[in-house]
Amino acid sequence: MGRKFPLVSSCLGCPLKTGAIISGVYGIVIAIFTLIMILTNDIKIQTIIIDFLPKSVVTVIVIINLLMTILISSLLLAGVLTRKKTLMLPWIVLTIMLCIGLVISVIYTAIDFLIHKYYITSIAVLVIGLLFVCVYVFMWWVTYSYYEKIKEEDNRTPYTRTPYYG
């Protein structure tokens, strides 16, 4: 068998299950907060690649993404609480993709500020953005580790749990 991705055994001293629950709750809270901010303020949302779309279309796309985040984070919580791996998997897959997207977004935004000679803002975006990326990756790592722990426990047979001496 190939080498497995290294797993963590706890979430900053808490059990992995607690860390996975925190990840799900955090996703829901941040998505709801962002939805409220978008719906109550005139926030300019800019895309990196598809910059020709009207602001209203981009806003609708972001709102749909936030609603999907709430749904997938809720599935994660249900999966953690019921020990059902299949409910956890959408969050695990989506979150690692979002981590990659966040890194690209942070770097793009920092470079954009740098080009426009907002040097301090550029550095702040880069440092704070990468700190958020690190937290996000850690949350993913904890949740993925809990997923793998459940998977390992589910794959055990009664014979591997207790030795049989006949």
Salt bridges, closest charged atoms under 4 A:
ASP42 OD1 - LYS55 NZ 2.51
ASP112 OD1 - HIS116 ND1 3.45
GLU148 OE1 - LYS4 NZ 3.52
GLU148 OE2 - LYS151 NZ 3.86
GLU152 OE2 - ARG156 NH2 3.19
GLU153 OE1 - ARG83 NH2 2.57
ASP154 OD2 - LYS85 NZ 3.19
